[in-house]
Amino acid sequence: MIRVLHILGSLQRGGAETMVMNIYRKIDRSIIQFDFLLKESVENGYEEEVKALGGKIYYVESPKKIGILKYIVRQRDVMKNNGPFDVVHSHVNDLSGLSLMAAKLAGIPIRISHSHNTQFPRGVNTNIGKLLIKLCATKYVACGQDAGKALFGKASYKVIPNGIDTERFLPTTFEDRDNLIRKLGMKPDVLHICHIGRFTEQKNHTFIIELAEELKNENIAYQLFLLGEGELFGQIKSQIQKKEIDEVVFCGNVSNAFEYLKATDLFILPSLHEGLPVTLVEAQCSGLMSFVSEGVTPEVDFGLGLIDYLRLDISLWVEKVKKVRDNKKSLSKKEIFAAVAQHNYDINLSSQMVLSLYKVKGNS
């Protein structure tokens, strides 16, 4: 059996984590097994599912807490004491250099650095991380061209799109949608808006608060569903409560994000920057109109007319939201499926691309 150790910050329901889990569900686990090395445990993430699938989870605190040297040594010890591992696949962007150094010290032959973002902090630590990636990685992978250039510069890397289980997200009938609205406790006859993302500075929830406030001031009947958790969750929720914006619903980490995408009228993503957001792949697959910031890479656009790139101007976003229902597109499942396949975002294809990194012929 080939054993792969994935390095992630946690197993919360974020883009990189979801990509790995989509692949994990697809592989033949009699010939290949995924284990995980994390910095922290989270509630309502993927940890229980990993255990159910036979994966093991290990923890080493972040280098900010224990220091860079201890972080490398403790990760090396986890790899040596719980191996042998054939592959270490790191998804923590510029921090991957530390994990891949640990993997090199542990004698693991295949060491993969996987870039999931288009911007990284400027400073000595980032530069050290990039240097260690250059010295210790055996393969470079990115979710998109922009993410690859941001972390690897002019080095050669392989682009593997963040594949999804297409069938799960394809749009439903009007009747099924009404049933989902009732199931999810949504108000009828209002504009339903959805955002999925970690509560971090990158996702720009402060802009979402402004948007929610302005929509309320404009007397627009709406509900905004915020899916996800993160370090800014409490702060953002407190601000919404102080402003008494009852239209905003905090859903936390959920396992049925696909149902929210199928039930809502609009997906918003005002991020300051993005690698290649799997949530936007899922939204398009659901036939959902999306308003996104200009910080989101155009690589993610399937060309279905479902994505509107907007500068971060509140008045512009409010005017666009007002016209959402008038501009809704009706696309067939066949059109959507063809676009997903054409852009290589179907999980069956991306799974094979990832397994090829491990020198394994997988199933689909």
C-alpha positions in Angstrom: 0.0 0.0 0.0 1.2 3.5 -0.8 0.9 5.9 2.1 0.5 9.7 1.5 0.8 12.2 4.3 -1.1 15.5 3.6 0.0 18.6 5.4 -2.8 21.1 6.1 -3.5 23.7 8.8 -6.6 21.9 9.8 -9.5 19.9 8.4 -12.0 22.7 8.3 -14.2 22.8 5.3 -12.1 25.1 3.2 -11.0 24.9 -0.4 -7.8 23.0 -0.1 -9.2 20.6 2.5 -12.3 20.0 0.3 -10.2 19.3 -2.7 -8.2 16.7 -0.8 -11.3 15.1 0.6 -13.0 15.0 -2.8 -10.0 12.9 -4.0 -9.8 10.8 -0.8 -13.4 9.7 -1.4 -12.6 8.6 -4.9 -9.4 6.7 -4.6 -9.1 2.9 -4.1 -8.1 2.8 -0.5 -7.0 -0.8 -0.7 -3.9 0.4 -2.6 -3.4 3.9 -1.4 -4.2 5.6 1.9 -4.2 9.3 3.0 -3.1 10.4 6.5 -3.0 14.0 7.7 -0.6 16.1 9.7 -2.3 19.3 11.0 -1.6 22.3 13.2 -5.0 22.2 15.0 -8.3 20.4 15.4 -11.6 22.1 14.5 -15.2 21.3 15.2 -17.6 20.3 12.4 -14.7 19.7 9.9 -13.6 16.6 8.1 -11.9 14.8 10.9 -14.6 12.2 11.6 -14.9 11.4 8.0 -11.2 10.9 7.6 -11.2 8.4 10.5 -14.2 6.6 9.0 -12.3 6.3 5.7 -9.3 4.7 7.6 -7.1 7.8 7.7 -4.9 8.7 10.7 -4.5 12.3 12.0 -1.4 13.7 13.6 -0.9 17.2 15.1 2.1 19.5 15.5 1.5 23.0 16.7 2.2 25.9 14.4 5.7 27.4 14.2 4.4 30.6 15.6 3.7 28.8 18.9 6.6 26.4 19.1 9.2 28.0 16.8 10.5 27.0 13.4 13.2 24.5 14.6 10.8 22.6 16.9 8.2 22.6 14.2 10.5 20.9 11.7 11.9 18.4 14.2 8.4 17.4 15.5 7.1 17.0 12.0 10.1 14.9 11.1 9.5 12.7 14.2 5.8 12.2 13.3 6.9 11.1 9.8 9.6 8.7 11.0 7.7 7.2 13.9 4.4 6.7 12.1 5.6 5.8 8.6 6.9 4.6 6.4 5.3 7.3 4.1 5.9 7.2 0.4 4.7 10.8 -0.2 4.4 14.0 1.7 1.9 16.4 0.0 2.0 19.9 1.6 -0.9 22.4 1.0 0.2 25.1 3.4 1.7 27.4 0.7 4.9 29.1 1.7 5.0 27.2 5.0 5.4 24.0 2.9 9.1 24.6 2.9 9.3 23.7 6.6 7.3 20.5 6.2 9.2 19.4 3.2 12.5 19.9 4.9 11.1 17.6 7.7 10.1 15.1 5.0 13.5 15.2 3.4 15.1 14.6 6.8 12.8 11.7 7.3 13.9 10.2 4.0 10.5 10.4 2.2 11.2 10.2 -1.5 8.3 12.1 -3.0 7.8 15.6 -1.5 5.1 17.8 -3.1 4.5 21.5 -2.6 1.0 22.6 -3.6 0.2 26.3 -4.0 -3.4 27.3 -3.3 -3.1 31.1 -3.2 -2.0 34.0 -5.4 -0.5 36.3 -2.7 1.7 35.6 0.3 3.0 37.9 3.1 6.2 39.8 2.2 9.0 39.2 4.6 11.9 37.0 5.7 9.8 34.0 6.7 8.1 33.8 3.3 11.4 34.1 1.6 12.8 31.3 3.8 9.8 29.2 3.1 10.2 29.6 -0.7 13.9 28.8 -0.5 13.2 25.6 1.4 10.6 24.6 -1.1 13.2 25.0 -3.8 15.7 22.9 -1.8 13.4 20.2 -0.5 10.4 19.7 -2.9 10.6 17.1 -5.6 7.4 18.3 -7.4 5.6 21.6 -7.7 1.8 21.7 -8.0 -0.7 24.6 -8.1 -4.5 25.0 -8.3 -4.0 27.6 -11.1 -1.4 29.4 -13.2 -1.5 32.5 -11.0 -1.1 30.5 -7.8 1.8 28.6 -9.3 3.6 31.8 -10.3 3.0 33.4 -6.9 4.8 30.6 -5.0 7.2 29.0 -7.5 8.1 32.0 -9.8 9.7 30.8 -13.0 10.1 27.2 -11.9 8.1 24.5 -13.7 4.9 23.4 -12.0 1.9 21.3 -12.8 -1.6 22.8 -12.6 -4.3 20.6 -11.2 -7.7 22.2 -11.0 -9.7 21.8 -7.7 -12.1 19.1 -8.9 -15.6 18.6 -7.6 -18.2 15.9 -7.6 -20.2 17.5 -10.4 -23.4 15.4 -10.0 -23.8 16.7 -6.4 -23.9 20.3 -7.4 -25.9 20.4 -10.7 -29.0 22.6 -10.4 -32.4 21.1 -9.3 -35.9 21.7 -10.4 -38.0 24.6 -9.1 -39.9 22.2 -6.9 -36.8 20.7 -5.5 -35.4 24.2 -4.9 -38.6 25.2 -3.0 -38.2 22.0 -0.9 -34.6 23.0 -0.1 -35.6 26.5 0.9 -38.1 25.0 3.4 -35.6 22.4 4.7 -32.9 25.1 5.3 -35.3 27.4 7.1 -35.1 30.2 4.6 -37.7 32.9 4.4 -39.9 32.5 1.3 -40.1 35.3 -1.3 -36.9 37.1 -0.5 -33.6 37.3 -2.3 -31.3 34.6 -0.9 -27.6 35.3 -0.9 -24.8 32.9 0.0 -21.1 33.3 1.0 -18.8 30.4 1.8 -15.4 31.0 3.2 -13.2 31.1 6.3 -13.6 34.1 8.5 -10.2 35.6 7.7 -9.0 38.9 6.5 -8.5 37.5 3.0 -12.2 36.8 2.6 -13.1 40.4 3.3 -16.1 39.9 5.6 -15.9 43.6 6.5 -17.1 44.4 3.0 -19.9 41.8 3.4 -21.0 43.6 6.5 -21.1 46.9 4.6 -23.1 45.3 1.8 -25.6 43.7 4.3 -26.1 47.1 5.9 -26.7 48.9 2.7 -29.1 46.3 1.4 -31.1 46.8 4.6 -31.0 50.6 4.2 -32.3 50.2 0.7 -35.2 48.1 2.0 -34.3 45.1 -0.1 -36.0 41.9 1.2 -33.1 39.5 1.5 -31.3 36.9 3.6 -27.6 36.4 3.6 -26.2 33.1 4.7 -22.6 33.0 5.8 -21.0 29.5 5.8 -17.7 28.8 7.5 -15.8 29.6 10.6 -12.4 31.1 11.4 -10.4 33.4 13.7 -12.6 36.4 12.8 -16.0 34.6 13.3 -16.7 36.1 16.7 -15.7 39.6 15.7 -17.8 39.6 12.5 -20.8 38.1 14.3 -20.6 40.8 17.0 -20.5 43.6 14.5 -23.6 42.3 12.7 -25.4 42.0 16.0 -24.5 45.5 17.0 -25.8 46.8 13.8 -29.0 44.8 14.3 -28.9 43.2 10.8 -31.2 40.3 11.4 -31.1 39.4 7.7 -27.6 37.8 8.2 -27.6 34.1 9.2 -24.4 32.5 10.5 -24.4 28.9 9.6 -20.9 27.8 10.7 -19.2 24.8 9.1 -21.8 22.7 7.4 -21.6 19.4 5.4 -24.4 20.4 3.0 -23.0 23.6 1.4 -24.2 22.2 -1.9 -27.8 22.6 -0.7 -27.3 26.3 0.1 -25.9 26.8 -3.4 -28.8 25.1 -5.0 -31.4 27.1 -2.9 -29.9 30.6 -3.2 -30.2 33.3 -5.9 -26.7 34.7 -5.6 -23.2 33.8 -4.5 -20.8 36.5 -3.4 -17.0 36.4 -3.0 -15.5 39.9 -2.3 -12.0 38.4 -1.4 -8.9 40.5 -1.4 -7.2 37.7 -3.3 -7.8 34.1 -4.2 -5.9 31.2 -5.6 -8.6 29.3 -7.4 -11.7 29.1 -5.1 -13.4 25.7 -5.2 -16.5 27.4 -3.9 -16.8 29.4 -7.1 -16.4 26.2 -9.1 -19.2 24.7 -7.1 -21.4 27.8 -7.5 -21.1 27.7 -11.3 -21.8 24.0 -11.3 -25.0 24.8 -9.5 -25.9 27.4 -12.2 -25.7 30.2 -9.6 -25.0 33.8 -10.5 -21.8 35.0 -8.6 -20.5 38.5 -7.9 -16.8 38.4 -7.1 -14.0 40.9 -6.5 -11.3 41.7 -9.1 -8.9 39.9 -6.7 -10.4 36.5 -7.8 -8.4 34.9 -10.6 -10.3 34.8 -14.0 -9.0 31.3 -14.5 -12.0 30.0 -12.5 -14.5 31.4 -15.0 -16.1 28.6 -17.1 -17.5 31.1 -19.7 -21.1 30.4 -18.8 -21.9 34.1 -18.0 -22.4 33.3 -14.4 -19.5 35.4 -12.9 -19.5 39.1 -12.7 -16.1 40.6 -11.6 -16.7 43.9 -9.7 -14.4 46.4 -8.1 -14.9 46.7 -4.4 -17.4 49.6 -4.5 -20.4 49.1 -2.2 -22.7 51.2 -4.3 -21.9 49.2 -7.4 -22.5 45.9 -5.6 -25.9 47.1 -4.2 -27.1 48.2 -7.6 -26.0 44.8 -9.1 -27.8 42.9 -6.3 -31.0 44.8 -7.0 -31.0 43.4 -10.6 -30.0 39.8 -9.8 -33.4 38.3 -10.3 -33.9 40.2 -13.6 -30.6 38.9 -14.9 -30.8 35.2 -13.8 -29.6 32.7 -16.4 -31.2 29.4 -17.0 -28.7 26.8 -18.0 -29.2 23.1 -18.7 -27.4 20.4 -16.7 -25.8 19.4 -20.0 -24.4 22.8 -20.7 -22.9 23.0 -17.2 -21.5 19.5 -17.2 -19.8 20.1 -20.5 -18.2 23.4 -19.2 -17.0 21.7 -16.0 -15.4 18.8 -18.0 -13.9 21.1 -20.6 -12.1 23.1 -17.8 -10.9 19.9 -16.1 -12.9 20.5 -12.8 -14.6 17.1 -12.7 -13.3 15.1 -9.7 -12.7 12.0 -11.7 -10.1 13.7 -13.9 -8.4 15.8 -11.2 -8.2 12.6 -9.0 -6.2 10.9 -11.8 -4.0 13.9 -12.1 -3.2 13.9 -8.4 -2.7 10.1 -8.2 -0.2 10.4 -11.1 2.0 12.5 -8.8 2.2 9.5 -6.5 3.0 7.2 -9.4 -0.3 5.4 -8.8 -2.9 4.4 -11.3 -6.2 5.2 -9.4 -9.8 4.5 -10.0 -12.6 6.9 -10.8 
